[in-house]
Amino acid sequence: MKNCTCLISAKFAALVVLQLFPVVLRSQGMNNLWMGGYASWAGPPYGGVDMEFTSGSLMVSSASRDIGFFRTNANITDASGDLLFSTSGTFVANALGDTMLNGAGLNPGPYSTLYPNGLFILQGALILPKPETPGTYLLLHMTVDNDIEVNSEELYLTTVDMSLDIGLGGVLSKNQVILTDDLNIGRLSAVRHANGRDWWVFCHKINTNTFYRLLVTPAGVSVEGQQSIGAFRPPDNGQACFSPDGSKFAYYWGEPGADLDIFDLDRCTGLFSDPVYVAITDYDGGGGVAFSPNGRFVYVSSVFDVYQFDTEAADIPTSMVHVAHWDSTYSPSPPFATLFDIAQLAPDGKIYIGTGNSTDKLHVIHDPDSAGLACNMEQHGIALPSYFSNSLPNHPNYHLGPVDGSVCDSLGINTGVVEAVMQQAVHASPNPSNGSFTLSYAVQPTAGELEVRDQSGRLVLRERLPQWSQMHRVELSGEAAGMYQCRMTWGAHTASTRIVLER
C-alpha cells in the first residue's frame, strides 16, 4: 500500500468537523457515486471518471486513482455520499483508490491473472451492507473459471470491515466459496427481503432455466434453493435487474431463444412467478436492461437499438416501442461508435446507458416513466472527461424497505421512518440561482409532486417527482427575480424550501 499519511490526515480532519457541527443530509447515499473510467496511470485521454449525485445534481469530473474499471464495477458510499470502497474484480480499493488492507488477490485464477487491472464481467461483483452490523459489508463476486464454456464455477464472498486501517477499511475474509456449480458469469442481482432487513441474491446456472437463490441475513450468506423458470440460457453476456420496488425482475441477452425474460417476485419467499418471454428480432449480441422509477416500463438496450416495454400491458411483447436507433455517431472518432450497451437507473430518476465501446459519451433517458417517445431518449447526451469502458456500477436499490402489511413485515423497520425522513431539509443548489437549479431530498418510494409559487402565491410550476429519485432539476428561466417557495408532496407528507432568483 502506498504512503498516504497526508491524505489520511485530511480525511480524518474532515471527520472531526462532521462530528463537531450539524450536517444537512442532502441526499441519502450508498449509490450516489458512480465510478468509472480507467486507472490514472494510463495517462490522458484515459483516467478515472466520477459521476456524483450527492450534491443534488449530476456532476461529472475527472478522478486520479490507481483502480480502473472495465465491465466489473461495484462501489458503495456512506449515508453522506462519501466513498467507502470499490472493486473492479481483481482487488478491493479503499477511498483513496489504493489497494485496501488485505484487499489484493480477489477472484483467484488464470482469468484474473490475465486481466489484473479489472475483469470484463458485467455485474460480476455486488456489495451489500451486512444486516445489523454497521460498518461491515459483504462483497459477492465471481470470475471466469472455465475458459472453454466461458462460465464461472464458484461464487465467492469477501467481507470488508470499515473500522480497520484507521477508518480506510480492511478485508476480514476473502474468496470464501459459498456456491459451486456451472454458473453464467455475472448477472449478480439483489433485492431487499420483504422484512426490510435481509437481502435476496440471484445468479443463473448455465444451459438451464435455473436460478440460484441466496439469502443474506445477520448470520451471513446461505444458499436457500433453486428455481427453474424462464428461458434456457447458455453461457451468455447480458444484464439482469429488479424494478426499484422489487416486485419485478428482468433478464436480457440478445440471442435467439434467450432474449428478454420478465418475472414477478415474491419478496417474502424469493420466488419468481408469471414469466413473460419477449423475443427481440434485431442484432444478436449483448446489451442491457433497466426499469423506470415507477417500475412500469422496462428498457432494453440492444447494440443498435433501444426499446421500451410496458409491463402493465395485457400483451407485454406487443407493447414494444422503438425509442432509439444508433445515429451513426462516433466519439471521439471512428472506430469508437456510440452504440447501446449496459443500462442503470440513477438517483436523479434517469436511466444512463453505456456505449459498448471506450467512448467519452453516455446516453440518457430523461423521462423513463413516460410512455413511448415521451421518455425523451437522448443519444450521447452526457460528455465525459475520459474514455469510459462500459463501467456503470452494479447498484441494487439500497433504500428499499419492507413490504408493508405482508406476513414478512414483522421487524417494525418502517416505524417512524417516513416522519423522520420528511423532517430532513430539502436543499436547493445553487441558491441564489439564475433560474436553473436542482432540488435534492431524501429518497421516497412513491411518486411525488413539486409546486413552485412566487411571493404572491401564484403557481409558476407544477411537475411530477419520480419514485426513488433523490433530486430534481428545475427551470424557472422565464420568471422574474425574487423569492420562490418550492413545496414537495408525497401523499400526506410534505417538505419545502425557498429559492432566490437573481437577474
C-alpha positions as CSV (number, residue, x, y, z in Angstrom):
1,M,0.0,0.0,0.0
2,K,1.2,3.5,-0.8
3,N,2.2,6.1,1.8
4,C,-1.0,8.1,2.2
5,T,-0.3,9.8,5.6
6,C,-1.2,13.3,4.4
7,L,-4.4,12.1,2.7
8,I,-5.4,10.1,5.7
9,S,-4.9,13.2,8.0
10,A,-7.1,15.3,5.7
11,K,-9.8,12.6,5.7
12,F,-9.8,12.5,9.5
13,A,-9.8,16.3,9.8
14,A,-13.0,16.2,7.8
15,L,-14.5,13.6,10.0
16,V,-13.7,15.7,13.1
17,V,-15.5,18.6,11.5
18,L,-18.5,16.5,10.7
19,Q,-18.7,15.4,14.4
20,L,-18.4,18.9,15.8
21,F,-21.0,20.6,13.5
22,P,-24.5,19.5,12.4
23,V,-24.8,18.3,8.9
24,V,-27.7,18.7,6.5
25,L,-28.3,15.4,4.8
26,R,-28.6,16.5,1.1
27,S,-29.4,13.0,-0.2
28,Q,-29.2,9.5,1.1
29,G,-26.0,7.8,0.0
30,M,-24.7,4.3,-0.8
31,N,-25.4,4.6,-4.6
32,N,-24.8,8.4,-5.1
33,L,-21.3,8.0,-6.6
34,W,-20.8,6.2,-9.9
35,M,-17.1,5.5,-10.5
36,G,-15.8,4.6,-13.9
37,G,-13.1,5.1,-16.5
38,Y,-9.5,3.8,-16.4
39,A,-6.7,3.9,-13.9
40,S,-5.0,7.3,-14.0
41,W,-1.5,5.8,-14.6
42,A,-2.7,5.1,-18.2
43,G,-2.5,8.8,-18.9
44,P,-4.8,11.1,-21.0
45,P,-7.2,10.5,-22.7
46,Y,-7.6,7.7,-20.1
47,G,-8.2,8.2,-16.4
48,G,-10.9,8.0,-13.8
49,V,-14.4,9.4,-14.2
50,D,-16.8,10.2,-11.3
51,M,-20.5,10.7,-11.8
52,E,-21.7,12.2,-8.5
53,F,-25.3,12.7,-7.4
54,T,-24.5,13.7,-3.8
55,S,-24.8,17.5,-4.2
56,G,-28.2,17.3,-5.8
57,S,-27.4,17.3,-9.5
58,L,-25.3,15.1,-11.7
59,M,-21.7,16.3,-11.5
60,V,-19.2,14.7,-13.9
61,S,-15.5,15.0,-13.1
62,S,-12.1,13.5,-13.6
63,A,-10.6,11.4,-10.9
64,S,-7.0,10.3,-10.2
65,R,-6.7,6.8,-8.8
66,D,-4.9,3.5,-9.3
67,I,-8.1,1.5,-9.8
68,G,-9.7,1.4,-13.2
69,F,-13.0,-0.2,-14.3
70,F,-13.9,-2.3,-17.2
71,R,-17.2,-4.2,-17.1
72,T,-16.9,-5.4,-13.5
73,N,-17.7,-2.4,-11.3
74,A,-19.1,-2.1,-7.7
75,N,-18.7,0.6,-5.2
76,I,-20.5,1.9,-2.2
77,T,-20.6,5.2,-0.2
78,D,-21.8,6.1,3.3
79,A,-25.0,7.9,4.0
80,S,-23.4,11.3,3.2
81,G,-22.2,10.1,-0.2
82,D,-18.5,9.7,0.7
83,L,-16.8,6.7,-0.9
84,L,-16.1,3.7,1.3
85,F,-14.5,1.2,-1.2
86,S,-14.8,-0.1,-4.7
87,T,-13.7,-3.1,-6.8
88,S,-13.1,-3.9,-10.4
89,G,-13.0,-7.7,-9.7
90,T,-9.3,-8.3,-9.1
91,F,-8.8,-6.3,-5.9
92,V,-10.6,-4.1,-3.4
93,A,-9.7,-0.4,-3.4
94,N,-10.2,1.9,-0.4
95,A,-11.5,5.5,-0.6
96,L,-8.1,6.7,-1.8
97,G,-8.2,4.4,-4.8
98,D,-5.3,2.4,-3.4
99,T,-5.4,-1.3,-2.6
100,M,-7.3,-1.9,0.7
101,L,-5.7,-3.6,3.6
102,N,-5.7,-7.4,2.6
103,G,-7.7,-6.4,-0.5
104,A,-5.4,-7.9,-3.2
105,G,-5.9,-11.3,-4.8
106,L,-9.7,-11.2,-5.4
107,N,-11.1,-13.9,-7.6
108,P,-8.0,-16.2,-7.9
109,G,-7.4,-18.0,-11.1
110,P,-5.9,-17.5,-14.6
111,Y,-8.6,-15.1,-15.8
112,S,-7.8,-12.6,-13.1
113,T,-4.1,-13.1,-13.7
114,L,-4.8,-12.3,-17.4
115,Y,-6.6,-9.1,-16.5
116,P,-5.1,-7.8,-13.3
117,N,-6.4,-4.3,-13.8
118,G,-10.1,-5.3,-13.9
119,L,-12.4,-8.0,-15.2
120,F,-14.6,-7.9,-18.2
121,I,-17.6,-9.5,-16.4
122,L,-20.9,-7.4,-16.3
123,Q,-22.4,-7.5,-12.8
124,G,-19.5,-9.7,-11.7
125,A,-19.4,-8.0,-8.2
126,L,-22.1,-6.9,-5.8
127,I,-21.8,-5.0,-2.5
128,L,-24.3,-5.3,0.3
129,P,-24.3,-3.9,3.8
130,K,-24.3,-6.8,6.3
131,P,-27.7,-6.7,8.2
132,E,-27.5,-5.4,11.7
133,T,-23.7,-5.0,11.5
134,P,-22.9,-1.3,10.9
135,G,-19.6,-0.8,9.1
136,T,-19.4,-4.3,7.7
137,Y,-20.0,-5.1,4.1
138,L,-20.4,-8.3,2.1
139,L,-18.9,-8.4,-1.4
140,L,-20.2,-11.2,-3.6
141,H,-18.1,-11.8,-6.7
142,M,-17.1,-14.3,-9.4
143,T,-14.6,-14.8,-12.3
144,V,-14.2,-17.0,-15.4
145,D,-13.2,-20.4,-14.2
146,N,-13.9,-22.3,-17.4
147,D,-12.5,-20.6,-20.4
148,I,-13.9,-23.2,-22.8
149,E,-17.6,-22.8,-21.9
150,V,-16.8,-19.3,-20.5
151,N,-18.6,-19.6,-17.2
152,S,-18.0,-19.4,-13.5
153,E,-17.7,-22.4,-11.3
154,E,-17.8,-20.7,-7.9
155,L,-19.5,-17.8,-6.3
156,Y,-17.2,-16.1,-3.7
157,L,-17.8,-14.0,-0.6
158,T,-15.4,-11.3,0.7
159,T,-16.1,-9.4,3.9
160,V,-15.0,-5.8,4.5
161,D,-14.7,-4.1,7.9
162,M,-14.5,-0.3,7.6
163,S,-13.2,0.1,11.1
164,L,-9.8,-1.3,10.1
165,D,-6.7,0.7,8.8
166,I,-7.6,3.9,10.7
167,G,-11.0,4.0,9.0
168,L,-9.9,3.2,5.5
169,G,-11.2,-0.3,5.9
170,G,-9.8,-3.8,5.5
171,V,-10.7,-7.2,4.2
172,L,-11.6,-9.6,7.1
173,S,-12.1,-12.7,4.9
174,K,-11.6,-13.2,1.2
175,N,-12.7,-15.5,-1.6
176,Q,-14.8,-17.7,0.6
177,V,-16.7,-20.2,-1.6
178,I,-20.4,-20.0,-1.0
179,L,-21.7,-21.8,-4.1
180,T,-20.1,-24.3,-6.5
181,D,-21.7,-25.0,-9.9
182,D,-21.6,-24.1,-13.5
183,L,-22.9,-20.5,-13.5
184,N,-23.4,-17.8,-16.0
185,I,-20.7,-15.2,-15.4
186,G,-22.0,-12.0,-13.7
187,R,-25.7,-11.1,-13.6
188,L,-25.4,-10.9,-9.8
189,S,-28.6,-9.2,-8.7
190,A,-30.0,-8.4,-5.3
191,V,-33.3,-7.1,-3.8
192,R,-34.3,-6.4,-0.3
193,H,-36.3,-9.1,1.5
194,A,-39.9,-8.3,2.4
195,N,-38.8,-7.9,6.1
196,G,-36.8,-4.8,5.1
197,R,-33.6,-6.1,6.6
198,D,-32.3,-9.1,4.7
199,W,-31.4,-9.5,1.0
200,W,-32.2,-12.0,-1.7
201,V,-29.3,-12.6,-4.2
202,F,-29.7,-14.4,-7.5
203,C,-27.4,-16.0,-10.1
204,H,-28.1,-18.3,-13.0
205,K,-26.9,-21.9,-13.9
206,I,-25.7,-22.3,-17.5
207,N,-27.5,-24.4,-20.1
208,T,-30.6,-24.4,-17.9
209,N,-33.5,-22.2,-16.9
210,T,-32.5,-22.4,-13.2
211,F,-31.8,-19.6,-10.8
212,Y,-29.9,-20.0,-7.5
213,R,-31.5,-18.1,-4.6
214,L,-29.3,-16.9,-1.8
215,L,-30.3,-15.2,1.4
216,V,-28.2,-12.6,3.3
217,T,-29.1,-12.2,7.0
218,P,-27.2,-11.0,10.1
219,A,-25.8,-14.6,10.3
220,G,-24.2,-14.3,6.8
221,V,-25.0,-15.7,3.3
222,S,-26.8,-19.0,2.7
223,V,-28.0,-20.9,-0.4
224,E,-31.8,-21.1,0.1
225,G,-32.6,-23.1,-3.1
226,Q,-33.1,-23.2,-6.8
227,Q,-36.0,-22.3,-9.1
228,S,-36.4,-23.3,-12.8
229,I,-38.3,-20.7,-14.7
230,G,-38.0,-18.7,-17.9
231,A,-35.7,-19.2,-20.9
232,F,-33.0,-21.9,-21.1
233,R,-29.8,-19.8,-21.1
234,P,-26.4,-20.9,-22.5
235,P,-23.2,-19.1,-21.3
236,D,-24.3,-15.5,-22.0
237,N,-23.4,-11.9,-21.9
238,G,-26.2,-9.5,-20.9
239,Q,-27.7,-7.8,-17.9
240,A,-30.3,-8.5,-15.2
241,C,-32.1,-6.1,-12.8
242,F,-35.0,-5.7,-10.4
243,S,-37.6,-2.9,-10.6
244,P,-37.0,-0.3,-7.9
245,D,-39.8,-1.6,-5.7
246,G,-38.5,-5.2,-6.1
247,S,-41.7,-6.6,-7.5
248,K,-40.4,-7.4,-11.0
249,F,-37.2,-8.9,-12.4
250,A,-35.8,-8.7,-16.0
251,Y,-33.0,-10.7,-17.6
252,Y,-31.8,-9.8,-21.1
253,W,-29.3,-11.2,-23.6
254,G,-29.7,-10.5,-27.3
255,E,-29.6,-14.1,-28.6
256,P,-32.4,-16.1,-30.3
257,G,-34.4,-18.0,-27.6
258,A,-32.6,-16.1,-24.8
259,D,-33.8,-12.6,-25.3
260,L,-35.9,-10.9,-22.6
261,D,-37.4,-12.6,-19.5
262,I,-39.7,-10.7,-17.2
263,F,-40.9,-12.2,-13.9
264,D,-42.9,-11.1,-10.8
265,L,-41.1,-11.6,-7.5
266,D,-42.5,-12.5,-4.1
267,R,-40.1,-10.7,-1.7
268,C,-41.1,-12.9,1.2
269,T,-40.2,-16.2,-0.5
270,G,-37.7,-15.0,-3.1
271,L,-39.7,-17.0,-5.7
272,F,-40.4,-15.8,-9.3
273,S,-43.8,-16.2,-11.0
274,D,-45.8,-15.2,-14.1
275,P,-42.9,-15.5,-16.6
276,V,-43.2,-13.4,-19.8
277,Y,-40.7,-14.0,-22.6
278,V,-40.1,-11.4,-25.3
279,A,-38.3,-12.3,-28.5
280,I,-36.5,-9.3,-30.0
281,T,-35.6,-9.9,-33.6
282,D,-32.7,-7.5,-34.2
283,Y,-28.9,-7.7,-34.0
284,D,-27.9,-10.7,-31.9
285,G,-25.4,-9.8,-29.2
286,G,-25.1,-8.3,-25.8
287,G,-26.9,-5.4,-24.3
288,G,-28.6,-4.0,-21.2
289,V,-31.9,-3.7,-19.3
290,A,-33.3,-1.2,-16.8
291,F,-36.6,-0.4,-15.2
292,S,-38.2,3.0,-15.0
293,P,-38.5,4.5,-11.5
294,N,-42.2,3.5,-11.2
295,G,-41.4,0.0,-12.4
296,R,-44.0,0.1,-15.2
297,F,-41.6,0.4,-18.1
298,V,-38.6,-1.8,-18.8
299,Y,-36.0,-0.6,-21.3
300,V,-33.7,-2.9,-23.4
301,S,-30.6,-1.5,-25.0
302,S,-29.6,-3.8,-27.8
303,V,-26.4,-2.7,-29.5
304,F,-28.0,-0.7,-32.3
305,D,-31.4,-0.1,-30.8
306,V,-33.3,0.8,-27.6
307,Y,-36.8,-0.5,-26.8
308,Q,-39.4,0.2,-24.2
309,F,-41.9,-2.4,-22.9
310,D,-45.0,-1.7,-20.8
311,T,-45.2,-4.4,-18.0
312,E,-48.8,-3.4,-17.3
313,A,-49.9,-4.1,-20.8
314,A,-52.2,-7.1,-21.4
315,D,-49.7,-8.3,-24.0
316,I,-46.2,-7.1,-23.0
317,P,-44.4,-8.3,-26.2
318,T,-46.7,-6.2,-28.4
319,S,-46.3,-3.1,-26.2
320,M,-42.8,-2.6,-27.6
321,V,-41.9,0.9,-28.7
322,H,-38.7,1.5,-30.6
323,V,-37.3,4.6,-28.9
324,A,-33.9,4.9,-30.5
325,H,-31.7,3.6,-33.3
326,W,-28.0,4.4,-33.4
327,D,-27.5,7.7,-35.2
328,S,-24.0,6.7,-36.6
329,T,-22.1,8.9,-34.1
330,Y,-18.5,8.1,-33.2
331,S,-16.8,9.7,-30.2
332,P,-14.2,11.0,-30.4
333,S,-13.7,9.4,-33.8
334,P,-14.1,6.1,-35.7
335,P,-14.0,3.3,-34.7
336,F,-15.4,4.4,-31.3
337,A,-19.1,4.0,-32.1
338,T,-21.6,5.3,-29.5
339,L,-23.7,2.1,-29.6
340,F,-26.1,0.9,-26.9
341,D,-24.9,-1.4,-24.1
342,I,-25.5,-1.7,-20.3
343,A,-28.0,0.5,-18.5
344,Q,-28.6,1.7,-15.0
345,L,-31.3,3.8,-13.2
346,A,-29.7,6.7,-11.3
347,P,-30.7,8.7,-8.2
348,D,-32.0,11.5,-10.4
349,G,-34.7,9.3,-11.9
350,K,-33.0,9.0,-15.2
351,I,-31.5,5.9,-17.0
352,Y,-28.0,6.1,-18.3
353,I,-26.7,3.7,-21.0
354,G,-23.1,2.8,-21.9
355,T,-22.0,2.8,-25.5
356,G,-20.4,-0.6,-25.8
357,N,-17.1,1.0,-26.6
358,S,-14.5,3.1,-24.8
359,T,-16.0,6.4,-25.9
360,D,-16.3,9.7,-24.0
361,K,-20.1,9.7,-24.0
362,L,-23.1,8.1,-22.3
363,H,-26.7,8.0,-23.5
364,V,-29.5,9.2,-21.2
365,I,-33.3,8.6,-20.9
366,H,-34.5,11.7,-19.3
367,D,-38.2,10.7,-18.5
368,P,-38.3,6.9,-18.3
369,D,-41.7,6.9,-16.5
370,S,-43.3,8.4,-19.7
371,A,-44.7,6.1,-22.4
372,G,-43.2,5.8,-25.8
373,L,-41.1,8.5,-27.3
374,A,-42.1,10.8,-24.5
375,C,-39.4,9.0,-22.4
376,N,-37.0,11.5,-24.1
377,M,-34.1,9.3,-25.1
378,E,-31.0,11.4,-25.8
379,Q,-28.2,9.7,-27.6
380,H,-24.6,10.5,-26.4
381,G,-26.1,13.3,-24.2
382,I,-23.5,13.0,-21.4
383,A,-20.0,14.2,-22.2
384,L,-17.2,12.5,-20.1
385,P,-13.7,13.8,-19.5
386,S,-12.0,10.5,-20.3
387,Y,-12.7,7.3,-22.1
388,F,-15.2,5.1,-20.4
389,S,-15.3,1.3,-20.8
390,N,-18.9,0.4,-20.0
391,S,-18.2,0.7,-16.3
392,L,-21.6,1.5,-14.9
393,P,-21.7,0.3,-11.3
394,N,-23.8,-2.7,-10.1
395,H,-26.1,-1.0,-7.6
396,P,-29.2,-2.6,-6.1
397,N,-31.9,-0.3,-4.5
398,Y,-30.3,0.1,-1.1
399,H,-33.3,2.3,0.0
400,L,-36.0,-0.3,-0.4
401,G,-37.9,-1.1,2.8
402,P,-40.2,-3.9,3.9
403,V,-43.4,-4.9,2.1
404,D,-45.8,-3.2,4.5
405,G,-48.5,-5.4,5.8
406,S,-47.1,-8.6,4.4
407,V,-46.6,-11.7,6.6
408,C,-42.9,-10.9,6.5
409,D,-43.2,-7.3,7.7
410,S,-42.5,-8.3,11.3
411,L,-39.4,-6.3,12.3
412,G,-41.1,-2.9,12.7
413,I,-38.5,-1.3,10.4
414,N,-40.7,1.4,9.0
415,T,-41.8,2.7,12.4
416,G,-41.2,6.5,12.4
417,V,-39.1,6.3,9.2
418,V,-41.3,8.4,7.0
419,E,-41.8,11.1,9.6
420,A,-38.0,11.3,10.2
421,V,-37.2,11.5,6.5
422,M,-39.7,14.3,5.9
423,Q,-38.0,16.4,8.6
424,Q,-34.8,16.4,6.6
425,A,-34.3,19.7,4.8
426,V,-34.8,20.0,1.0
427,H,-31.6,21.5,-0.5
428,A,-31.7,23.9,-3.5
429,S,-28.4,24.4,-5.4
430,P,-27.3,26.9,-6.5
431,N,-29.1,29.3,-4.3
432,P,-29.4,32.2,-5.3
433,S,-29.9,31.0,-8.9
434,N,-30.4,32.4,-12.4
435,G,-33.5,30.2,-12.7
436,S,-31.8,26.8,-13.3
437,F,-31.3,24.9,-10.0
438,T,-31.6,21.4,-8.5
439,L,-33.6,20.2,-5.6
440,S,-32.2,17.3,-3.6
441,Y,-34.2,15.4,-1.0
442,A,-34.5,12.1,0.9
443,V,-35.4,9.2,-1.3
444,Q,-39.1,8.4,-1.5
445,P,-40.7,5.1,-2.5
446,T,-43.7,6.8,-4.1
447,A,-44.1,9.4,-6.8
448,G,-44.5,13.0,-5.6
449,E,-45.3,16.5,-6.9
450,L,-43.4,19.7,-6.9
451,E,-45.2,23.1,-6.8
452,V,-43.3,26.4,-7.1
453,R,-45.0,29.6,-6.2
454,D,-43.9,33.2,-6.1
455,Q,-44.3,35.5,-3.1
456,S,-47.9,36.3,-4.0
457,G,-48.8,32.6,-4.0
458,R,-49.1,32.4,-7.8
459,L,-48.4,28.9,-9.1
460,V,-45.5,29.1,-11.6
461,L,-44.6,25.4,-11.9
462,R,-46.0,22.0,-11.2
463,E,-44.0,18.9,-12.0
464,R,-44.0,15.2,-11.1
465,L,-41.2,13.8,-8.9
466,P,-40.2,10.2,-9.9
467,Q,-40.3,7.4,-7.4
468,W,-37.0,6.6,-5.8
469,S,-35.4,9.8,-7.1
470,Q,-33.3,12.0,-4.8
471,M,-33.0,15.1,-6.9
472,H,-35.0,17.1,-9.5
473,R,-33.8,19.7,-12.0
474,V,-35.9,22.9,-12.1
475,E,-36.0,25.5,-14.8
476,L,-37.6,28.9,-13.9
477,S,-35.7,30.9,-16.5
478,G,-38.8,32.9,-17.6
479,E,-39.7,34.1,-14.1
480,A,-38.8,37.5,-12.6
481,A,-36.2,38.0,-9.9
482,G,-37.4,37.3,-6.3
483,M,-38.1,34.6,-3.8
484,Y,-40.0,31.5,-4.7
485,Q,-41.4,28.7,-2.5
486,C,-40.7,25.1,-3.6
487,R,-43.2,22.6,-2.0
488,M,-42.8,18.9,-2.5
489,T,-45.6,16.5,-1.6
490,W,-45.6,12.7,-1.3
491,G,-49.1,11.7,-0.2
492,A,-49.8,13.2,3.2
493,H,-46.1,14.2,3.7
494,T,-44.5,17.5,2.5
495,A,-41.2,19.2,2.5
496,S,-40.3,22.7,1.3
497,T,-37.5,25.2,0.7
498,R,-37.1,28.6,-0.8
499,I,-35.1,29.7,-3.8
500,V,-33.9,33.2,-4.7
501,L,-33.8,34.1,-8.4
502,E,-31.3,36.8,-9.5
503,R,-31.3,38.5,-12.9
